[in-house]
Amino acid sequence: MILSYARKAFVAPSLVAVIFLTGCETTDNPRPATAKPAAATGTATAKDGGNTMVAQPPAPSPISLAPGGSRPVSFQRVIFNIEPGTAIGKFYWGPLKLEKDTLKAPSLKVGSEDFALIARDELRKANYSLLGGENLVFGSDESAKARYQLGAQVTGMKLDVYGSMNFWSGKQSVSVDGGMTADWQVYDTFTRSVIYTEKTVIDLKSTGGGQNEIFTMFRKSIRALLASEKFAAFMRPPAAGSDAKASLSAYDAVLRLTPAHYDKPRALPAEVPVLLDSVVTIKPGSGFGSGFIISADGCVLTAAHVVSGLKTVPVRLRSGLVLDADVLRLDDGFDVALLKLPGSSHQPIELDRAGAPTAGGDAYALGCPAMEELSSSVTKGVVSGAREIAQRKFIQTDVKVNPGNSGGPLVDKDGRAFGIISWKISAPGYEGLAFAIPLSEALKALNLDFGK
């Protein structure tokens, strides 16, 4: 229950208050329509969901971030930072508005999922690049991929409730005079710090059923945040480079890259440390994956599921330098994506673009398994065979891979990347069943051309 209410001996107002407070914890009706300003000679009202909203000056509308969207963001939670038992309002009864009781803050600390649903709804309507709650029915949630997390602390709340009864009809009515103060924070999962704060203060006056005012005040609070020019400017993504814009037009436009050529093949395993300079760790939010540089101007191949839903993503080079990469091209069906790092003179890996490797040949997996501290890890196995699963071609290998290896290269004994690590079968009794996208298939899916 959002609020606590001490029952009094006076029956009628207690009944009204219990109806009101019980409703606060059970449902979240659609947000009432914004009322138009009252005319000079009367009072304007708007009805929605059984409540009558008293006309107030129209609040600023949320700023839409269409068509470019925002930095990748997820909504985390609401914390009620109000001391339990603190008086937050009064209950009044009758035409004389006699004070009958005190409404107190409960022991509630973390807001229910209903608050998250409201926040996600408003963020999506304002065209933010929201990750999380994609399919509540089947539990699909991509919030871990968002670099930025939005949350709020409710630090102040006012809720005066006015009840009355028509003694001719026996009908009871309730009106509410409320307000909410919220401290909003944006958390950067990469730097592990709060990088933006803003306070919103709203008020609410309504008459009618009075069942959802806490949720309505919260919705009004996040709409006030989304109406902030400062917040909108902060959440807009940085402008992509001109080369990124050119490649985003359509995949039927060929993107030509300059391949890496070396005077002689790499001798593995002795020269593995040299190859690791071409392998990167990709950090989409609180998760991570791997990738590898394929051109000196900073093009990176990875698995699509590592960066899907994102427009930019932090990439850590082996040197420790962190750069924001643009997601240029992505194909979810083939599970491949192309990123673009800023700068030039990057160290690319040599590619084997000929086709399927020989079964039984050596295979090395390079990447960041299990945790970021294990970046630049190497495991060795063999190519087990070429497979076609669900009309997609894969390279089967017994190389040991783990979460975090996704998107990293599968490399032959000459140091040439011939596959992109995608997935594995993980179940009791199963071992050595990992699968990579053939490099030739990835280049076709993304329409990349390296020339002769």
C-alpha positions as CSV (number, residue, x, y, z in Angstrom):
1,M,0.0,0.0,0.0
2,I,1.4,3.4,-0.9
3,L,0.1,5.2,2.2
4,S,-0.9,4.1,5.7
5,Y,-4.3,5.2,7.2
6,A,-5.3,4.8,10.8
7,R,-9.0,3.9,11.0
8,K,-11.1,6.3,13.1
9,A,-14.4,5.7,14.8
10,F,-16.1,8.1,12.3
11,V,-17.4,5.6,9.8
12,A,-18.1,7.6,6.7
13,P,-14.8,9.4,6.1
14,S,-12.9,6.2,7.0
15,L,-14.7,4.3,4.3
16,V,-13.9,7.0,1.7
17,A,-10.2,7.1,2.7
18,V,-9.9,3.3,2.6
19,I,-11.4,3.2,-0.9
20,F,-9.0,5.9,-2.0
21,L,-5.9,4.4,-0.5
22,T,-6.6,0.8,-1.5
23,G,-7.0,2.0,-5.1
24,C,-3.5,3.6,-5.0
25,E,-1.8,0.3,-4.7
26,T,-3.8,-1.8,-7.1
27,T,-3.9,-0.3,-10.5
28,D,-2.5,2.2,-13.0
29,N,-5.2,3.5,-15.4
30,P,-4.1,5.5,-18.5
31,R,-3.0,9.0,-17.7
32,P,-5.9,11.4,-17.7
33,A,-6.1,13.8,-20.7
34,T,-4.5,17.2,-20.1
35,A,-7.2,19.7,-19.1
36,K,-7.6,22.9,-21.0
37,P,-7.2,26.2,-19.2
38,A,-10.4,27.4,-17.4
39,A,-12.4,30.1,-19.1
40,A,-12.7,33.4,-17.3
41,T,-16.3,32.8,-16.4
42,G,-16.2,29.2,-15.4
43,T,-14.2,26.0,-14.6
44,A,-13.0,23.7,-17.3
45,T,-12.7,20.0,-16.6
46,A,-11.7,16.8,-18.5
47,K,-12.9,13.3,-17.7
48,D,-10.9,10.2,-18.2
49,G,-10.9,6.8,-16.5
50,G,-13.6,7.8,-14.1
51,N,-11.8,10.8,-12.6
52,T,-12.5,14.5,-13.2
53,M,-9.3,16.6,-13.5
54,V,-9.6,20.1,-12.3
55,A,-8.3,22.6,-14.9
56,Q,-4.8,23.8,-14.3
57,P,-2.2,25.7,-16.4
58,P,-1.0,23.2,-19.0
59,A,2.3,21.6,-18.1
60,P,5.1,21.7,-20.7
61,S,5.0,18.8,-23.1
62,P,7.8,16.2,-23.2
63,I,10.4,17.1,-25.9
64,S,10.4,14.4,-28.7
65,L,13.9,13.1,-29.7
66,A,12.6,11.9,-33.0
67,P,14.0,11.0,-35.5
68,G,17.5,10.4,-34.0
69,G,16.5,9.0,-30.7
70,S,18.6,9.2,-27.6
71,R,21.7,7.7,-26.0
72,P,20.8,4.0,-25.2
73,V,18.9,4.2,-21.9
74,S,17.0,1.9,-19.6
75,F,14.7,2.7,-16.7
76,Q,15.8,1.1,-13.4
77,R,13.7,1.9,-10.4
78,V,12.0,4.5,-8.1
79,I,13.2,4.8,-4.5
80,F,10.9,6.5,-2.0
81,N,13.3,8.4,0.2
82,I,10.7,9.5,2.8
83,E,11.0,8.5,6.4
84,P,8.3,6.0,7.3
85,G,5.6,7.5,9.5
86,T,6.2,11.0,8.2
87,A,3.0,13.0,7.9
88,I,2.4,13.8,4.2
89,G,-1.1,15.0,4.3
90,K,-4.5,15.2,6.0
91,F,-7.9,13.7,5.6
92,Y,-10.7,16.2,5.7
93,W,-14.5,15.5,5.8
94,G,-17.6,17.3,4.9
95,P,-18.4,20.7,3.6
96,L,-16.6,22.4,6.5
97,K,-13.5,20.3,5.8
98,L,-13.1,19.1,9.3
99,E,-9.7,17.4,9.9
100,K,-10.3,13.7,10.7
101,D,-6.9,12.0,10.2
102,T,-3.3,12.2,9.2
103,L,-1.9,10.4,6.2
104,K,1.6,9.0,6.8
105,A,4.3,7.7,4.6
106,P,4.6,3.9,4.7
107,S,7.7,1.8,5.0
108,L,7.8,1.4,1.2
109,K,11.3,2.0,-0.2
110,V,11.3,0.6,-3.7
111,G,8.5,1.5,-6.1
112,S,6.6,-1.4,-7.7
113,E,6.9,-2.4,-11.4
114,D,3.9,-0.2,-12.1
115,F,6.2,2.9,-11.8
116,A,8.7,1.3,-14.3
117,L,5.8,0.7,-16.7
118,I,4.8,4.4,-16.5
119,A,8.4,5.6,-17.0
120,R,9.0,3.3,-20.0
121,D,5.7,4.3,-21.6
122,E,6.6,8.0,-21.4
123,L,10.2,7.5,-22.6
124,R,9.0,5.6,-25.6
125,K,6.3,8.2,-26.5
126,A,9.1,10.8,-26.4
127,N,11.1,8.7,-28.9
128,Y,13.9,7.8,-26.5
129,S,16.2,4.8,-27.5
130,L,14.8,2.8,-24.6
131,L,16.0,-0.7,-23.8
132,G,14.1,-2.9,-21.4
133,G,10.6,-4.3,-21.1
134,E,10.5,-5.2,-24.8
135,N,8.0,-8.1,-24.3
136,L,6.6,-8.5,-20.8
137,V,4.6,-11.6,-21.8
138,F,7.6,-13.6,-22.8
139,G,10.1,-11.9,-20.5
140,S,12.2,-10.3,-23.2
141,D,14.3,-7.6,-21.7
142,E,17.3,-5.8,-23.2
143,S,18.0,-3.3,-20.4
144,A,21.5,-4.8,-19.7
145,K,22.7,-3.4,-23.1
146,A,22.0,0.2,-22.2
147,R,25.0,2.2,-21.2
148,Y,22.9,4.7,-19.4
149,Q,20.3,4.0,-16.6
150,L,17.6,6.4,-15.5
151,G,16.2,6.3,-11.9
152,A,14.5,8.5,-9.4
153,Q,14.3,9.2,-5.7
154,V,11.0,10.6,-4.5
155,T,12.1,12.9,-1.7
156,G,8.9,14.7,-1.0
157,M,5.2,14.0,-1.3
158,K,2.0,15.8,-0.3
159,L,-1.5,14.3,-0.4
160,D,-4.4,16.1,1.2
161,V,-7.7,14.2,0.8
162,Y,-11.1,15.8,1.0
163,G,-14.2,13.5,1.4
164,S,-17.9,14.3,1.5
165,M,-21.2,12.6,1.2
166,N,-24.5,13.7,-0.4
167,F,-26.9,12.8,2.4
168,W,-29.9,12.7,0.0
169,S,-28.3,10.2,-2.5
170,G,-25.8,8.6,-0.1
171,K,-23.1,9.1,-2.8
172,Q,-19.5,9.8,-1.5
173,S,-16.9,11.9,-3.3
174,V,-13.2,12.5,-2.9
175,S,-10.9,15.3,-4.1
176,V,-7.2,15.4,-3.8
177,D,-4.6,18.2,-3.5
178,G,-1.2,16.6,-4.0
179,G,2.4,17.1,-5.0
180,M,5.6,15.2,-5.6
181,T,9.3,16.1,-5.6
182,A,11.6,13.7,-7.4
183,D,15.4,13.7,-7.8
184,W,16.3,12.1,-11.2
185,Q,19.7,10.6,-11.9
186,V,21.4,9.2,-15.0
187,Y,24.0,6.5,-14.2
188,D,26.8,5.6,-16.7
189,T,27.4,1.9,-16.4
190,F,30.8,2.2,-18.1
191,T,32.3,4.8,-15.7
192,R,30.1,3.5,-12.9
193,S,29.1,6.9,-11.8
194,V,26.1,9.3,-11.7
195,I,26.7,11.8,-14.6
196,Y,23.4,13.8,-14.5
197,T,20.9,15.0,-11.9
198,E,17.8,17.0,-12.1
199,K,14.9,17.8,-9.7
200,T,11.3,18.0,-10.6
201,V,8.5,19.5,-8.5
202,I,4.9,19.0,-9.6
203,D,1.5,19.4,-8.1
204,L,-1.9,17.8,-8.8
205,K,-5.5,18.7,-8.1
206,S,-8.2,16.3,-8.9
207,T,-11.7,15.3,-7.9
208,G,-13.6,12.1,-8.5
209,G,-12.6,8.5,-7.8
210,G,-9.2,9.4,-6.4
211,Q,-7.7,5.9,-7.0
212,N,-4.5,6.5,-8.8
213,E,-3.1,9.9,-7.7
214,I,0.3,8.5,-6.6
215,F,0.9,7.0,-10.1
216,T,-0.5,10.1,-11.8
217,M,1.9,12.3,-9.8
218,F,4.8,10.1,-10.8
219,R,3.7,10.2,-14.5
220,K,3.5,14.0,-14.2
221,S,7.0,14.0,-12.7
222,I,8.7,12.1,-15.5
223,R,6.9,14.2,-18.1
224,A,8.3,17.3,-16.4
225,L,11.8,15.7,-16.7
226,L,11.2,14.9,-20.4
227,A,10.1,18.5,-21.0
228,S,13.4,19.8,-19.7
229,E,15.6,21.3,-22.5
230,K,18.7,20.5,-20.4
231,F,17.8,16.8,-20.0
232,A,16.9,16.5,-23.7
233,A,20.2,18.1,-24.8
234,F,22.1,15.7,-22.5
235,M,20.4,12.6,-23.7
236,R,20.7,13.4,-27.4
237,P,23.4,11.2,-29.0
238,P,26.5,12.8,-30.4
239,A,26.4,13.4,-34.1
240,A,27.8,10.5,-36.1
241,G,30.8,11.0,-38.4
242,S,30.3,11.7,-42.1
243,D,31.5,8.3,-43.0
244,A,28.9,6.7,-40.7
245,K,26.1,8.7,-42.3
246,A,27.2,7.6,-45.8
247,S,27.0,3.9,-44.9
248,L,23.6,4.1,-43.2
249,S,21.7,4.8,-46.4
250,A,21.1,1.2,-47.5
251,Y,22.8,-2.2,-47.5
252,D,22.5,-2.4,-51.2
253,A,25.2,0.3,-51.3
254,V,28.5,-1.5,-51.2
255,L,30.9,-0.4,-48.4
256,R,34.5,-0.7,-49.7
257,L,37.2,-1.3,-47.2
258,T,41.0,-1.7,-47.4
259,P,42.1,-5.1,-46.3
260,A,45.2,-5.9,-44.2
261,H,48.1,-7.7,-45.9
262,Y,51.2,-9.0,-44.3
263,D,54.4,-10.1,-45.9
264,K,54.2,-13.5,-44.5
265,P,51.7,-15.6,-42.5
266,R,51.6,-15.2,-38.7
267,A,53.2,-18.2,-36.9
268,L,50.7,-19.2,-34.2
269,P,50.8,-19.6,-31.3
270,A,54.1,-17.6,-31.1
271,E,52.5,-14.5,-32.7
272,V,49.2,-14.6,-30.8
273,P,50.1,-11.5,-28.8
274,V,50.4,-9.5,-32.1
275,L,46.9,-10.6,-33.1
276,L,45.5,-9.6,-29.7
277,D,46.2,-6.0,-30.6
278,S,43.4,-6.3,-33.2
279,V,40.8,-7.7,-30.7
280,V,38.6,-5.3,-28.8
281,T,36.2,-5.5,-25.8
282,I,32.7,-4.1,-26.5
283,K,30.8,-2.8,-23.5
284,P,27.1,-2.3,-24.2
285,G,25.8,-1.2,-20.8
286,S,26.4,-3.7,-17.9
287,G,27.2,-6.5,-20.4
288,F,30.1,-7.0,-22.7
289,G,31.3,-8.8,-25.8
290,S,34.2,-9.0,-28.2
291,G,35.1,-7.8,-31.7
292,F,38.0,-7.4,-34.0
293,I,39.4,-4.6,-36.2
294,I,39.3,-5.3,-39.9
295,S,40.6,-2.1,-41.4
296,A,43.2,0.6,-40.5
297,D,40.5,3.3,-40.4
298,G,38.7,1.5,-37.5
299,C,36.0,-0.8,-38.9
300,V,35.2,-3.6,-36.4
301,L,33.2,-6.8,-36.9
302,T,31.2,-8.3,-34.0
303,A,28.0,-10.3,-33.4
304,A,24.7,-8.4,-33.8
305,H,23.3,-9.6,-30.5
306,V,26.1,-7.8,-28.7
307,V,25.1,-4.3,-30.0
308,S,21.5,-4.7,-31.3
309,G,19.3,-1.7,-30.4
310,L,22.3,0.6,-30.0
311,K,23.6,3.4,-32.2
312,T,26.9,3.9,-30.4
313,V,28.8,1.7,-28.0
314,P,32.0,2.0,-25.9
315,V,34.9,-0.1,-27.2
316,R,38.0,-0.8,-25.2
317,L,41.3,-1.4,-27.1
318,R,44.0,-3.7,-25.8
319,S,46.0,-0.6,-24.8
320,G,43.2,0.3,-22.4
321,L,42.0,3.3,-24.5
322,V,38.2,3.5,-24.7
323,L,36.5,4.9,-27.8
324,D,32.8,5.4,-28.7
325,A,32.1,3.4,-31.9
326,D,29.2,4.0,-34.2
327,V,27.1,1.0,-35.2
328,L,27.2,1.3,-39.0
329,R,25.5,-1.9,-40.2
330,L,23.7,-4.7,-38.5
331,D,22.0,-7.9,-39.6
332,D,20.1,-9.7,-36.8
333,G,19.3,-12.7,-39.1
334,F,23.0,-13.5,-39.7
335,D,24.0,-12.1,-36.2
336,V,26.7,-9.8,-37.6
337,A,27.4,-6.1,-37.1
338,L,29.9,-3.5,-38.3
339,L,31.2,-0.8,-36.0
340,K,33.3,2.3,-36.8
341,L,35.9,3.6,-34.4
342,P,37.2,7.2,-34.7
343,G,40.7,7.8,-35.8
344,S,43.0,5.9,-38.1
345,S,46.2,3.8,-38.0
346,H,44.4,1.0,-36.1
347,Q,45.9,-2.5,-36.2
348,P,43.6,-4.7,-38.4
349,I,43.6,-8.5,-38.4
350,E,44.1,-10.3,-41.7
351,L,41.0,-12.0,-43.1
352,D,40.4,-15.3,-44.8
353,R,37.6,-14.4,-47.2
354,A,37.9,-17.6,-49.4
355,G,35.1,-19.7,-47.8
356,A,34.8,-22.6,-45.4
357,P,37.9,-23.8,-43.6
358,T,39.1,-27.4,-43.6
359,A,37.6,-29.7,-41.0
360,G,40.2,-30.7,-38.5
361,G,42.3,-27.5,-39.0
362,D,43.5,-25.5,-36.0
363,A,41.2,-22.8,-34.7
364,Y,41.9,-20.1,-32.1
365,A,39.2,-18.1,-30.3
366,L,40.3,-14.6,-29.2
367,G,38.3,-12.4,-26.9
368,C,36.9,-11.5,-23.5
369,P,35.3,-14.6,-21.8
370,A,33.2,-14.4,-18.7
371,M,34.5,-11.1,-17.2
372,E,36.3,-8.0,-18.4
373,E,39.4,-8.8,-16.4
374,L,39.9,-11.8,-18.7
375,S,40.1,-9.8,-21.9
376,S,42.7,-10.8,-24.5
377,S,42.1,-14.5,-23.7
378,V,43.0,-17.3,-26.1
379,T,41.6,-20.8,-26.4
380,K,42.5,-23.4,-29.0
381,G,40.6,-26.2,-30.7
382,V,39.8,-27.5,-34.2
383,V,37.2,-26.9,-36.9
384,S,34.6,-29.6,-36.4
385,G,32.8,-29.0,-39.6
386,A,30.6,-26.8,-41.8
387,R,26.9,-26.8,-40.9
388,E,23.6,-25.3,-42.1
389,I,21.1,-24.7,-39.3
390,A,17.8,-22.9,-39.9
391,Q,19.0,-22.0,-43.4
392,R,22.1,-20.3,-42.0
393,K,25.7,-21.4,-42.6
394,F,27.9,-21.9,-39.5
395,I,31.3,-23.2,-38.6
396,Q,31.2,-25.8,-35.9
397,T,34.2,-25.9,-33.5
398,D,35.3,-27.5,-30.3
399,V,37.1,-24.3,-29.1
400,K,36.0,-23.4,-25.6
401,V,34.0,-20.2,-25.6
402,N,32.0,-18.4,-22.9
403,P,29.7,-15.4,-22.6
404,G,31.8,-12.4,-23.6
405,N,33.5,-14.3,-26.4
406,S,30.5,-13.4,-28.7
407,G,31.7,-11.3,-31.6
408,G,35.3,-12.3,-31.3
409,P,37.3,-13.8,-34.2
410,L,37.9,-17.5,-34.9
411,V,41.5,-17.6,-36.3
412,D,43.4,-20.2,-38.3
413,K,47.1,-21.2,-37.8
414,D,48.3,-18.4,-40.1
415,G,46.6,-15.7,-38.0
416,R,43.7,-15.1,-40.4
417,A,40.2,-14.5,-39.1
418,F,37.7,-16.9,-40.8
419,G,34.7,-16.7,-38.5
420,I,32.8,-14.6,-35.9
421,I,31.9,-16.4,-32.7
422,S,28.1,-16.4,-32.3
423,W,26.7,-19.1,-30.0
424,K,27.2,-22.5,-28.4
425,I,25.2,-25.4,-27.0
426,S,25.4,-25.3,-23.2
427,A,23.7,-28.1,-21.3
428,P,24.6,-31.1,-19.0
429,G,26.3,-33.8,-21.1
430,Y,27.2,-31.5,-24.0
431,E,30.7,-30.2,-24.6
432,G,32.7,-28.6,-27.4
433,L,29.7,-27.4,-29.5
434,A,30.4,-23.8,-30.4
435,F,29.4,-22.1,-33.7
436,A,30.8,-19.1,-35.6
437,I,29.4,-17.2,-38.6
438,P,31.7,-17.8,-41.6
439,L,33.5,-14.5,-42.5
440,S,32.4,-14.8,-46.1
441,E,28.7,-14.9,-45.0
442,A,29.2,-11.9,-42.7
443,L,30.7,-9.8,-45.5
444,K,27.8,-10.7,-47.8
445,A,25.2,-9.9,-45.2
446,L,26.7,-6.4,-44.5
447,N,27.6,-5.8,-48.2
448,L,31.3,-5.2,-47.5
449,D,33.9,-5.3,-50.2
450,F,37.6,-5.6,-49.8
451,G,38.5,-5.7,-53.5
452,K,41.0,-8.1,-54.9
